[in-house]
Amino acid sequence: MFIRSASFVTASSKCSITQSSPVPCNNNNLTVSLTFNVPLFAACAPSVTISGLTGTVTPSGSLGLVSTGGSTGFSTADLANVWNRLDGTLTVNVTKSGQIGGDVTTGETSIVFNVPLKNPASGQDAPVLSVVGSFGGVSFGPLLSGHFLASSSGHPDDGLGGDSYNITQGVSSNAPQLTMLPLPTLYSQFPLFVVTNHMWTFVAQSSPFPCAANTLTFALQGRVSLLGACNPVITIGGLGGTATPDNASLPVSFVSDGSSANFQRLTTTLYGNWSQKAGNLTINMTSAVTAVSMVDILVFQITLANAPFPDSARSLCTPPLACDRVVTGVTSVVSTSLGGTAFTDSQWMAGYGSAPAVFGGTPLVAGTTFSISQAASEVVAAIGDALPLNLRSLTFNMWNSQTSANPCDNNAITVTLRVSVPVFTTCLYKGAVVQTNVTLSGLVGSTTPSGAINVVSSGSFASTGMWLSSGSLVLTPATTLIASTQASASGAHTIIFTLTNQQSANAGSFLTATSSPYSSSSNDNTNGGVMSILPLNWSTKIASQSTPWPCAPNTISITLQPFISLLSTCKASAADSAGRPNITISGLTGTTTGNNASLAVMASSSNSLPSTGSWNRATGTLVLVLAGDLIAGTAYSFSIVVTNQAQGQAAPSVSAFADRVTTVYSIFQRPSSTGLSGDMDLMFIRSASFVTASSKCSITQSSPVPCNNNNLTVSLTFNVPLFAA
């Protein structure tokens, strides 16, 4: 009656528990191979209890165990079992009637069967397993993990997939090389070891320009396959500052590189839930990733509207300094009872450390960096242009010129401008599509009333602009203003408009340009300001008189040549019918010519000068109301006749100025004298006196005889002629 005690054969080659998959949410078949030292007889009610199978999501109950090998007579039908998920125990009863196995020499009996379990969403180390056998209610064992053939708790040396599997391995200058990541070696020997997922994300944008439609391309690679069984939800954060309003159905397009088998070709366009304020996009992948498909690499695109200006809340940078990074993660939801597991992620953003011109290769990440209207040869790609939502600022560079500096003249102003980023005709701003405009300010010095004025351009702007008399012109782009930072003419935008100069002189000012709703700065590169209006100065101002004699009729001759034109448009007001400035000659004092509103004026062959002027004797002022425009650079001569007073005087200061315009004061030039010094100087009058030389004055008599007639001969010499006046 020697009876062997039932036990496991503990040689490493006789017992093992291995797994089929370390992938989160995947079906995981544990292959249990056990060897007993005795045959299995139904009468002993043999059973096996495996403990420590924790972390799975397979619900409690009876599992569909499958026989995959073992001694003669062992089959699937013989495997009754009870599974308890909460404590991770599986009790297997061998129910075959009669005998299973039994080596004729050793009596050893083996059974091999599969245990169908499902891995959790979160990673875990392989738990410590324990196997206990029972014959006729007598337990034996336990077998621990260390007894199993190449089976262990914990994880393989390369198990959890740290940064050694970073997506950036083999990164070229502009694009990642996304390749299938190998599963840890020996993963099968660590039952219920589940790899902790880790996401690597490559992000690039198509446009760094404000108000542009910006396609963001994401390449996501998990440390392990992304299974539909996880009901994966992709959450993208850090996209604050865009102009795209909330949208519960934002299109998400999945793409591939067109050739590599590493990419999952999900042709279905999904729709994500977009929150503008939070800058988050949530994509439920359930309908795209089926319960049986395995997705290792995803490439998808979304299109957002860039804001009109860089987001001040974002930490913009100049790489390789630290930059804002888009936070991308995948949340796996297996069941509501387990909740979701958020995978950590690492980002690698295009253009972070190099200057991208075009993104391509494998995969085609972002197409051409500048995919919107611009002068391709004129805008140079810069480091950081492909960083997600890293926007350039709008800067205007301007050059201007004008056609006239004359007061009251029509002044055609030409402005040539370049923009550092494209300026679109419309822009999405605060939830609405608004018309963009460009405002030129600093045009001070015009009498043009507020209202619409004509604008000539090369098609860049509408044919009319809104003029504000405060000195601003609001322009409406007729098409996208292409960006240009270089010197070629193709990227310049030229506009011409006409304003009326004011009467008074103006130093001119530098222009500034702004664009709504953009935020912008501007540089006026002109050497001198626009709306420069010159004061009146006489390039020639000569006057002379015909005589210095007291009481003599004196012809005053004057020649004036203006440096600027005096125009009929210089009206003091709309009711002013004359419109031209009046020329006033002042300082002609010392005459006896009485006041005369129509003193005769003799002009030399010019219809611009009047035939009469208004004369005031007391002030010596002659006012000429012009009959026509005086043109800059043209000499105008005229004369008047006055009567000198009897008293002599030195030549007074005589000047000429015009009203309504700013006049530079200066006295008349002295003419070249042809007589005595100063005789032709205006209103110089000699003082009458005797010539006292002995030969010039005498009184003689004819007779010294008393009572005789005596004729006195008086001889006097005056220094001036004698006029009856």
C-alpha positions in Angstrom: 0.0 0.0 0.0 2.8 2.5 -0.9 1.0 5.4 -2.4 2.8 8.3 -4.0 2.1 11.8 -2.7 0.8 13.9 -5.6 3.0 16.9 -6.4 4.2 19.0 -9.2 7.4 18.2 -11.1 9.3 21.3 -10.4 12.1 21.0 -13.0 12.1 24.2 -15.0 11.4 22.3 -18.2 8.2 20.8 -16.8 6.2 23.8 -15.6 5.6 27.3 -17.2 3.1 30.0 -17.5 3.6 32.4 -20.5 1.6 35.2 -22.0 0.7 36.1 -25.6 0.6 39.9 -25.4 1.9 42.7 -23.1 -0.2 45.3 -24.9 -2.7 47.3 -22.9 -6.3 46.4 -23.5 -5.3 43.4 -25.7 -6.5 39.9 -25.4 -3.9 38.0 -23.5 -3.8 34.2 -23.6 -1.9 32.8 -20.7 -0.5 29.3 -21.6 -0.3 27.2 -18.5 1.9 24.1 -18.7 1.9 21.8 -15.6 3.5 18.4 -15.0 2.3 16.1 -12.1 4.3 13.2 -10.7 1.2 10.9 -10.9 -1.6 10.2 -13.4 -4.8 12.2 -12.9 -7.8 10.1 -11.9 -11.3 11.5 -11.7 -11.9 9.8 -8.4 -9.3 12.1 -6.8 -11.1 15.2 -8.1 -7.8 16.8 -9.2 -7.8 20.6 -9.3 -5.4 23.4 -9.8 -5.7 26.9 -8.3 -3.6 29.7 -9.8 -3.4 32.9 -7.6 -1.9 36.3 -8.3 -3.5 36.9 -11.7 -4.3 40.5 -10.7 -4.8 43.6 -12.9 -6.9 42.1 -15.7 -10.2 43.4 -16.7 -11.8 40.0 -17.5 -15.0 39.8 -15.4 -15.5 37.0 -12.9 -17.2 33.8 -13.9 -16.3 30.7 -15.9 -13.6 31.2 -18.5 -13.4 29.4 -21.9 -10.2 27.5 -21.2 -8.8 25.7 -24.2 -6.6 22.5 -24.1 -3.5 23.0 -26.2 -1.5 19.9 -25.3 -0.6 17.5 -22.6 -0.7 13.8 -21.8 -3.0 11.4 -23.5 -6.7 11.8 -22.7 -6.5 15.5 -21.8 -9.0 17.8 -23.6 -10.8 21.1 -23.4 -14.0 19.4 -22.2 -12.2 18.4 -19.0 -11.6 22.0 -17.9 -14.3 23.2 -15.6 -13.2 26.5 -13.8 -14.1 29.4 -11.6 -12.5 32.8 -12.2 -12.5 35.6 -9.6 -11.2 38.9 -11.1 -11.1 40.7 -7.8 -8.5 38.5 -6.1 -7.0 37.1 -9.3 -7.6 33.4 -8.7 -8.5 30.8 -11.2 -9.5 27.3 -10.0 -9.5 24.6 -12.6 -11.2 21.2 -12.0 -10.1 18.3 -14.2 -13.4 16.5 -14.8 -12.5 13.7 -17.1 -13.7 10.3 -16.0 -11.1 7.6 -15.7 -7.4 8.4 -16.1 -5.4 11.1 -17.7 -1.8 10.4 -18.6 0.6 8.5 -16.5 4.0 7.7 -18.0 4.6 3.9 -17.8 8.0 4.5 -16.2 7.7 7.7 -14.2 3.9 8.2 -13.9 4.3 11.8 -14.9 1.3 13.5 -16.4 1.2 16.9 -18.1 -1.6 19.3 -19.0 -1.4 22.4 -21.2 -4.2 24.9 -21.5 -4.9 28.5 -22.5 -6.5 31.1 -20.1 -8.2 33.9 -22.1 -7.7 37.2 -20.2 -7.8 40.9 -21.2 -5.0 43.2 -20.1 -5.8 46.5 -18.3 -5.3 49.9 -19.9 -2.5 50.8 -17.5 0.9 49.2 -17.4 2.0 46.9 -14.7 4.8 44.6 -13.7 4.1 40.8 -13.8 2.6 39.8 -10.4 4.0 37.0 -8.3 2.0 33.8 -9.3 1.3 30.8 -7.1 0.0 27.4 -8.3 -1.5 25.0 -5.8 -2.8 21.5 -6.6 -5.3 19.4 -4.9 -6.0 15.6 -5.0 -8.9 14.3 -3.0 -9.0 17.4 -1.0 -5.3 17.2 -0.2 -3.3 20.2 -1.3 0.2 20.3 -2.6 2.6 22.9 -3.9 2.8 25.8 -4.2 4.6 26.5 -7.4 5.9 30.1 -7.4 6.9 32.2 -10.4 10.5 31.3 -9.9 9.7 27.6 -10.5 8.3 28.2 -14.0 10.3 27.8 -17.1 11.6 31.2 -18.1 8.7 32.8 -16.1 9.1 35.5 -13.6 7.5 38.4 -11.9 8.5 42.0 -12.6 9.4 43.0 -16.1 12.0 42.4 -18.8 15.2 44.5 -18.7 13.8 46.5 -21.6 10.3 46.3 -20.4 8.7 49.6 -19.7 9.8 51.4 -22.9 11.5 54.5 -21.6 13.2 57.2 -23.6 15.3 54.6 -25.4 12.3 54.2 -27.7 11.9 57.9 -28.2 10.3 58.8 -31.5 13.1 61.2 -32.2 15.6 58.4 -32.9 16.9 59.0 -36.3 15.3 62.4 -36.6 16.3 64.3 -39.7 16.6 68.1 -39.7 12.9 68.6 -40.3 10.8 65.4 -39.9 10.7 62.4 -37.5 11.4 58.9 -38.7 8.4 57.1 -37.3 9.1 53.3 -37.2 7.5 50.4 -35.5 8.8 50.1 -32.0 9.7 46.5 -31.0 8.0 44.9 -28.0 10.3 44.1 -25.1 12.1 40.9 -25.6 11.1 38.0 -23.4 7.8 39.7 -22.6 6.1 36.3 -22.9 8.0 35.0 -19.9 6.5 37.6 -17.6 2.8 36.6 -17.2 0.5 39.7 -17.0 3.3 42.1 -17.5 1.7 45.0 -19.4 3.8 47.6 -21.0 3.2 51.1 -19.7 2.1 53.1 -22.8 4.0 56.2 -23.7 3.1 58.5 -26.5 5.6 60.4 -28.6 4.2 63.3 -30.6 5.5 65.2 -33.6 3.7 68.5 -34.2 4.1 71.0 -37.0 2.1 73.9 -38.4 1.5 74.9 -42.0 1.4 78.7 -41.4 3.0 81.2 -39.0 0.9 84.0 -40.3 -1.9 85.8 -38.4 -5.5 85.3 -39.7 -4.3 82.3 -41.9 -5.9 78.9 -42.0 -3.4 76.8 -40.2 -3.2 73.1 -40.6 -1.6 71.4 -37.6 -0.2 68.0 -38.4 0.3 65.5 -35.5 2.2 62.3 -35.7 1.4 60.1 -32.7 3.3 56.9 -31.9 2.6 54.8 -28.9 5.0 52.6 -27.0 2.7 49.8 -27.9 -0.2 49.4 -30.3 -3.3 51.5 -29.7 -6.2 49.1 -29.5 -9.8 49.8 -30.2 -10.7 47.7 -27.1 -9.4 50.6 -25.1 -12.0 53.0 -26.6 -9.1 55.5 -27.0 -9.7 59.2 -26.7 -7.0 61.6 -28.0 -6.8 64.8 -26.1 -4.7 67.7 -27.4 -4.1 70.7 -25.1 -2.1 73.8 -25.3 -3.7 75.2 -28.4 -4.8 78.4 -26.8 -5.0 81.7 -28.6 -6.6 80.6 -31.9 -9.6 82.4 -33.5 -11.5 79.2 -34.1 -14.7 79.2 -32.0 -16.0 76.2 -30.0 -17.0 73.4 -32.3 -18.3 70.0 -31.2 -17.6 68.6 -34.7 -14.2 69.9 -35.8 -13.0 67.7 -38.7 -10.0 65.6 -38.0 -8.3 64.1 -41.1 -6.2 61.0 -40.8 -3.4 60.7 -43.3 -0.4 58.5 -44.1 2.8 59.0 -46.0 1.3 57.0 -48.9 3.9 54.2 -48.9 5.2 53.2 -45.5 3.4 50.2 -44.0 4.1 51.7 -40.6 1.2 54.1 -40.9 -2.3 53.2 -40.3 -4.5 54.4 -43.1 -7.6 55.6 -41.4 -9.5 57.1 -44.2 -12.5 58.0 -42.1 -12.7 61.7 -41.2 -13.5 61.9 -37.5 -14.9 64.9 -35.7 -13.4 66.2 -32.5 -14.8 68.4 -29.7 -12.9 71.7 -29.8 -12.9 74.3 -27.0 -11.4 77.6 -28.0 -11.0 79.0 -24.5 -9.3 76.0 -23.1 -7.4 75.3 -26.3 -8.3 71.7 -26.2 -9.4 69.1 -28.8 -10.9 65.8 -27.8 -11.1 63.0 -30.4 -13.0 59.9 -29.7 -11.3 57.2 -31.7 -13.8 54.4 -31.1 -15.3 54.5 -34.5 -12.0 54.6 -36.3 -10.0 52.1 -34.3 -12.0 48.9 -34.2 -11.9 46.4 -31.4 -9.5 44.1 -33.3 -7.2 46.6 -35.1 -3.9 47.6 -33.7 -2.7 51.1 -34.4 1.0 51.9 -33.8 1.3 55.2 -35.6 -1.3 57.9 -36.3 -0.9 60.9 -38.5 -3.8 63.3 -38.5 -4.5 67.0 -39.2 -6.7 69.7 -37.9 -7.2 73.1 -39.4 -7.5 76.1 -37.0 -7.8 79.8 -37.8 -4.8 81.8 -36.5 -5.6 84.8 -34.4 -4.9 88.3 -35.8 -1.9 88.6 -33.6 0.4 86.4 -31.5 -1.1 85.2 -28.3 0.6 87.1 -25.5 -0.3 84.3 -23.0 1.9 81.9 -25.0 5.5 81.6 -24.1 6.9 82.3 -27.6 10.5 81.7 -28.1 13.5 81.7 -30.4 14.7 78.1 -30.5 16.7 76.4 -29.1 15.3 78.2 -26.0 12.4 76.7 -24.2 9.2 77.0 -26.1 5.5 76.4 -25.5 4.8 72.8 -26.3 1.5 71.3 -27.3 0.4 68.7 -24.7 -0.9 65.6 -26.5 -2.1 62.6 -24.7 -4.2 59.5 -25.2 -6.7 58.5 -22.6 -7.8 54.8 -22.7 -11.2 53.9 -21.3 -11.8 50.2 -20.9 -14.9 50.3 -18.8 -16.7 52.8 -16.7 -15.8 50.9 -13.6 -12.1 51.3 -14.3 -12.1 54.9 -15.5 -9.4 56.1 -17.9 -5.7 55.9 -17.9 -3.8 58.9 -19.2 -0.6 58.1 -21.0 2.4 60.4 -20.7 3.8 61.9 -23.8 6.9 63.6 -25.2 6.7 66.2 -28.0 9.1 66.9 -30.9 8.1 69.9 -32.8 9.1 70.7 -36.4 11.6 73.5 -36.7 12.5 73.6 -33.1 16.2 73.7 -33.8 16.5 74.4 -37.5 15.1 76.7 -40.1 12.5 74.8 -42.1 11.7 75.7 -45.7 9.6 72.7 -46.6 8.6 69.7 -44.5 8.5 66.5 -46.4 10.0 63.0 -46.5 8.5 60.2 -44.6 6.0 61.1 -43.4 4.8 64.2 -45.3 4.2 66.2 -42.2 3.2 69.7 -43.1 3.6 70.3 -46.8 5.0 73.7 -47.6 5.6 75.8 -44.6 4.1 78.9 -46.2 1.1 77.4 -47.8 -0.9 80.6 -48.3 -0.5 83.5 -50.6 2.8 85.2 -50.4 5.9 85.9 -52.5 7.7 82.7 -52.0 11.1 84.1 -52.9 10.7 87.0 -50.6 9.7 85.5 -47.3 12.5 83.5 -45.7 11.6 80.7 -43.5 12.9 81.1 -40.0 13.6 78.9 -37.0 10.3 78.5 -35.1 8.0 79.0 -38.1 6.7 75.5 -37.8 6.2 75.5 -34.0 2.5 75.1 -33.3 0.7 78.4 -33.1 4.0 80.3 -33.1 2.9 83.4 -35.1 4.8 86.2 -36.8 3.9 89.8 -36.1 2.7 92.2 -38.8 5.2 95.0 -39.7 4.7 97.6 -42.4 7.8 99.1 -44.1 6.9 102.2 -46.1 8.3 104.7 -48.5 6.4 107.8 -49.6 6.6 110.8 -51.9 4.5 113.8 -52.8 4.1 115.9 -55.9 3.6 119.4 -54.5 4.8 121.4 -51.5 2.8 124.5 -52.6 0.2 125.8 -50.2 -3.4 125.0 -51.3 -2.2 122.8 -54.1 -3.5 119.4 -55.1 -0.8 117.0 -53.7 -0.6 113.5 -55.2 0.9 111.3 -52.5 2.5 107.9 -53.4 3.0 105.3 -50.6 4.8 102.1 -51.2 4.5 99.6 -48.5 5.6 96.0 -47.7 4.1 93.7 -45.2 6.0 91.1 -43.2 3.1 88.7 -43.2 0.2 88.4 -45.6 -2.7 90.7 -44.9 -6.0 88.9 -45.8 -9.2 90.6 -47.0 -11.1 89.1 -44.1 -10.1 87.6 -40.7 -11.9 85.5 -38.2 -11.9 87.5 -35.0 -14.0 87.2 -31.8 -16.3 84.6 -33.5 -17.1 86.7 -36.6 -15.5 87.2 -40.0 -14.5 90.8 -40.2 -13.3 93.0 -43.0 -9.6 93.9 -42.6 -8.3 97.4 -43.3 -5.1 99.3 -43.5 -5.0 102.8 -41.9 -2.3 105.3 -42.9 -1.9 108.0 -40.2 0.2 111.1 -39.9 -1.2 112.9 -43.1 -1.6 116.2 -41.2 -1.7 119.4 -43.2 -4.6 119.0 -45.6 -7.9 120.9 -46.1 -9.5 117.9 -47.8 -12.8 117.3 -46.0 -13.6 113.9 -44.5 -15.2 111.4 -46.9 -14.4 108.9 -49.7 -11.5 109.7 -51.9 -10.1 108.0 -55.0 -7.2 105.6 -54.5 -5.1 104.2 -57.4 -3.3 101.0 -56.7 -2.0 97.9 -58.6 -5.1 96.0 -57.6 -4.1 95.6 -54.0 -6.7 97.9 -52.6 -10.2 99.1 -53.3 -10.5 102.1 -55.6 -11.8 104.4 -52.9 -10.6 105.0 -49.3 -12.2 106.7 -46.4 -10.4 110.0 -45.6 -10.6 111.5 -42.1 -9.6 115.1 -42.0 -7.7 114.4 -38.7 -5.0 113.0 -41.0 -5.9 109.3 -41.6 -6.8 107.3 -44.7 -8.5 103.9 -44.2 -7.9 101.5 -47.1 -9.7 98.2 -47.8 -7.6 95.4 -49.3 -9.1 94.2 -52.5 -7.0 91.0 -52.4 -4.5 89.4 -50.1 -1.5 91.6 -49.6 1.3 89.3 -50.2 4.2 89.3 -47.7 7.5 90.7 -48.8 10.7 91.3 -46.8 13.1 91.5 -49.7 13.8 94.2 -52.2 12.2 92.9 -55.4 9.3 94.8 -56.8 6.9 91.9 -56.9 6.1 92.1 -53.2 5.5 95.9 -52.9 2.1 97.5 -52.7 1.8 101.0 -54.1 -1.1 103.4 -53.6 -1.6 106.9 -54.9 -4.2 109.4 -53.6 -4.6 113.2 -53.8 -5.1 115.6 -50.9 -5.3 119.4 -50.9 -2.5 121.1 -49.0 -3.4 123.6 -46.3 -2.5 127.3 -46.6 0.1 127.5 -43.9 3.5 125.9 -44.0 3.9 122.4 -42.6 7.1 120.6 -41.7 5.6 117.2 -42.7 5.5 114.0 -40.6 6.4 110.4 -40.8 3.6 108.0 -41.7 2.4 105.2 -39.5 0.4 102.2 -40.7 -1.9 99.9 -38.8 -4.2 97.1 -39.8 -7.4 96.0 -38.0 -7.9 93.5 -36.5 -4.2 92.8 -36.7 -1.7 94.1 -34.2 1.1 95.8 -36.1 4.0 98.1 -36.1 5.4 100.3 -38.9 8.6 101.9 -40.2 8.6 105.0 -42.4 11.8 104.8 -44.4 11.3 108.2 -46.2 14.0 110.8 -45.8 11.7 113.5 -44.6 8.0 113.5 -43.9 4.9 113.6 -46.0 2.6 116.6 -46.4 5.5 119.0 -46.3 4.3 122.4 -47.2 6.7 125.2 -47.9 6.4 128.9 -46.7 6.4 131.8 -49.2 9.8 133.1 -49.9 10.9 135.3 -52.8 13.7 134.0 -54.8 13.9 137.4 -56.4 12.7 140.6 -54.7 14.0 143.8 -56.2 12.5 147.3 -56.0 13.7 150.7 -57.2 12.4 154.3 -57.6 12.7 156.8 -60.4 13.7 159.9 -58.3 14.7 160.9 -54.8 13.5 164.5 -55.3 11.1 166.0 -52.8 7.6 166.6 -54.2 8.5 164.8 -57.4 6.3 162.2 -59.1 8.2 158.9 -58.2 7.8 155.7 -60.2 8.2 152.7 -57.9 9.3 149.6 -59.9 9.0 146.2 -58.2 10.0 142.7 -59.4 8.9 139.6 -57.4 9.7 136.0 -58.2 8.0 133.5 -55.7 9.7 130.3 -54.6 6.4 128.6 -54.4 3.2 129.1 -56.4 0.4 131.3 -55.2 -2.8 129.6 -56.3 -6.5 130.4 -56.6 -7.3 127.5 -54.4 -6.1 129.3 -51.3 -9.6 130.4 -50.4 -10.1 131.5 -46.8 -13.4 129.8 -46.8 -15.9 128.2 -49.2 -17.5 131.6 -49.6 -14.3 133.3 -50.6 -14.8 134.1 -54.3 -11.3 135.5 -54.9 -9.4 132.5 -53.6 -5.9 133.8 -54.1 -3.6 135.3 -51.6 -3.3 139.1 -51.6 0.2 140.5 -52.1 1.0 143.4 -49.8 3.9 145.8 -50.2 4.5 147.7 -47.0 6.8 150.4 -45.8 6.4 152.9 -48.8 6.1 155.8 -46.4 7.0 159.4 -47.2 4.5 160.2 -50.0 1.8 162.8 -50.4 -0.3 160.5 -52.5 -3.6 160.2 -50.8 -5.5 157.0 -50.0 -6.7 155.4 -53.2 -8.6 152.1 -53.4 -7.8 151.9 -57.1 -4.3 153.2 -57.5 -3.1 152.5 -61.0 -0.7 149.5 -61.3 1.4 149.1 -64.5 2.2 145.4 -64.9 4.6 144.0 -67.5 2.9 141.4 -69.7 1.2 139.3 -67.0 -2.5 138.6 -66.6 -1.9 137.5 -63.0 -1.3 141.0 -61.7 -4.2 143.5 -61.2 -4.4 146.9 -63.0 -5.1 148.7 -59.7 -4.2 148.3 -56.1 -5.5 149.6 -52.8 -3.2 152.4 -51.5 -2.9 153.6 -47.9 -0.7 156.8 -47.5 -0.3 156.7 -43.7 1.1 153.1 -43.7 2.7 153.2 -47.1 0.9 150.0 -48.0 -0.1 148.7 -51.4 -2.4 145.7 -51.5 -2.7 143.8 -54.8 -5.6 141.4 -55.3 -4.1 138.8 -57.8 -5.9 138.3 -61.0 -4.3 134.9 -61.7 -1.9 132.3 -60.2 1.7 133.3 -59.6 3.8 130.4 -60.7 6.9 129.4 -58.7 10.1 130.5 -60.5 8.4 133.1 -62.6 9.4 136.8 -62.2 6.5 139.3 -62.1 7.2 143.1 -62.5 4.9 146.1 -61.9 5.1 149.7 -61.0 3.1 152.5 -59.4 3.5 156.3 -59.3 3.5 158.3 -56.1 4.5 161.8 -55.2 7.4 162.2 -52.8 6.9 164.4 -49.7 8.7 167.7 -49.3 10.7 166.5 -46.3 13.8 164.4 -46.9 14.0 160.9 -45.4 16.2 157.9 -45.3 15.1 154.8 -47.2 12.6 152.9 -45.1 12.5 149.1 -44.9 10.1 147.9 -47.5 8.8 144.3 -47.6 6.5 142.1 -49.5 4.3 139.4 -48.1 1.1 137.4 -48.9 -1.8 136.7 -46.7 -3.3 133.2 -46.3 0.1 131.5 -46.6 3.1 131.5 -44.3 5.6 134.1 -45.6 9.3 134.3 -44.7 9.9 138.0 -43.9 12.7 139.9 -45.7 13.2 143.4 -47.0 13.7 144.3 -50.6 17.2 144.2 -52.1 18.8 147.5 -52.9 19.2 148.2 -56.6 22.5 149.1 -58.2 22.6 152.9 -57.9 23.1 154.9 -61.1 23.0 158.2 -59.4 24.3 159.4 -56.0 24.5 156.7 -53.3 21.0 155.6 -52.3 19.1 157.7 -54.8 17.2 154.7 -56.2 16.6 153.1 -52.8 12.9 152.9 -52.3 11.4 156.1 -50.9 14.8 157.7 -50.2 14.0 161.5 -50.5 16.7 164.1 -50.4 16.4 166.9 -47.9 16.3 170.3 -49.8 19.2 172.6 -49.0 21.5 175.3 -50.5 24.7 174.4 -52.1 27.0 176.5 -49.9 30.1 176.6 -52.0 31.2 180.3 -52.6 30.8 179.9 -56.3 27.3 178.5 -56.0 25.6 181.3 -53.9 26.1 185.1 -54.1 24.3 188.5 -53.7 25.9 191.4 -55.6 24.8 195.1 -56.3 24.9 197.4 -59.3 25.7 200.8 -57.6 27.2 202.0 -54.4 26.1 205.7 -55.2 23.7 207.4 -52.7 20.2 207.8 -54.0 21.1 205.8 -57.1 19.1 202.8 -58.3 20.8 199.6 -57.1 20.0 196.2 -58.5 20.9 193.4 -56.2 21.7 190.2 -58.1 20.8 187.1 -56.0 22.3 183.8 -57.1 21.3 180.6 -55.2 21.9 177.0 -55.9 19.7 174.2 -54.5 20.6 170.6 -54.2 17.3 169.4 -55.7 15.0 170.4 -58.4 12.2 172.8 -57.6 8.7 171.4 -58.1 5.6 173.5 -57.8 4.0 170.7 -55.8 
